[in-house]
Amino acid sequence: MPKQRVTITIELDLLEEAQAAVSNGRCRSLSQWIGEAVADQLDKERRLALLDELISEYEAEHGVITAEAMEERIRKDKEAAAAIRASAQARMAALQGERA
């Protein structure tokens, strides 16, 4: 892919972190580090745009998602996660009991 030299201004602490990534061998060059950061940001923006589109389609079909509905979903998800954790802990305890 063709490349073009550009001049950018970034916060000093970010530049230092990027230079440390190069020094530590986490990337080949500052250009690579910045290019990957830009690619990651573009990917994030594309995923958010897709999510926005999917939510708009859902709301067009089912109505606007309310704050109350989101709170209810969060509550149910937390309850389900707690049940799964409890079940996993019980299975681990049972396995440990069998080994003893």
C-alpha positions in Angstrom: 0.0 0.0 0.0 1.4 3.4 -0.8 2.5 5.6 2.0 2.9 9.4 2.5 5.0 11.3 4.9 3.0 13.6 7.2 3.7 15.9 10.1 1.6 15.5 13.2 1.4 17.0 16.7 0.7 14.7 19.6 0.9 14.9 23.4 4.4 14.3 24.7 3.3 11.4 27.0 1.8 9.6 24.0 4.9 10.2 21.9 7.1 8.8 24.8 4.8 5.7 25.1 5.1 5.1 21.3 8.8 5.5 21.4 9.0 3.1 24.3 7.0 0.6 22.2 9.6 0.9 19.5 12.5 0.6 21.9 10.9 -2.5 23.6 10.4 -4.2 20.2 6.6 -4.1 20.4 6.6 -2.5 16.9 9.2 -1.8 14.2 8.9 2.0 14.0 7.0 5.0 15.3 5.3 5.2 11.9 4.0 1.6 12.4 2.8 2.4 15.9 0.9 5.4 14.7 -0.5 3.7 11.6 -1.8 0.8 13.8 -3.4 3.4 16.1 -5.1 5.1 13.2 -6.3 1.7 11.8 -7.6 0.7 15.3 -9.5 4.0 15.5 -11.0 3.6 12.1 -12.1 0.0 13.0 -13.7 1.3 16.2 -15.6 4.0 14.3 -16.8 1.4 11.7 -18.0 -0.9 14.4 -19.8 1.9 16.2 -21.5 3.0 13.0 -22.6 -0.6 12.4 -23.9 -0.8 15.9 -25.8 2.5 15.5 -27.3 1.1 12.3 -28.4 -2.1 14.0 -29.9 -0.2 16.9 -31.8 2.1 14.5 -33.2 -0.9 12.7 -34.2 -2.6 15.9 -35.9 0.6 17.2 -37.7 1.1 13.9 -39.2 -2.4 14.2 -39.7 -2.6 18.0 -39.8 1.0 19.3 -37.2 3.1 21.1 -35.0 1.4 23.7 -35.8 3.2 26.9 -33.5 3.8 29.8 -35.8 1.6 31.9 -35.5 -1.3 29.4 -31.7 -1.0 29.5 -31.6 -1.0 33.3 -33.9 -4.1 33.4 -31.6 -5.8 30.9 -28.5 -4.9 33.0 -30.2 -6.3 36.1 -31.2 -9.5 34.4 -27.7 -9.9 32.9 -26.1 -9.4 36.4 -28.4 -12.0 37.9 -27.6 -14.5 35.1 -23.9 -13.8 35.5 -24.2 -14.4 39.3 -26.0 -17.7 38.7 -23.4 -18.8 36.3 -20.6 -17.9 38.7 -22.3 -19.7 41.5 -22.8 -22.8 39.4 -19.2 -22.8 38.2 -18.0 -22.4 41.8 -20.2 -25.3 42.9 -18.8 -27.5 40.1 -15.2 -26.5 41.1 -15.9 -27.3 44.7 -17.4 -30.6 43.8 -14.3 -31.4 41.6 -12.0 -30.5 44.4 -14.0 -32.6 46.8 -13.6 -35.6 44.4 -9.9 -35.1 44.3 -9.4 -34.9 48.0 
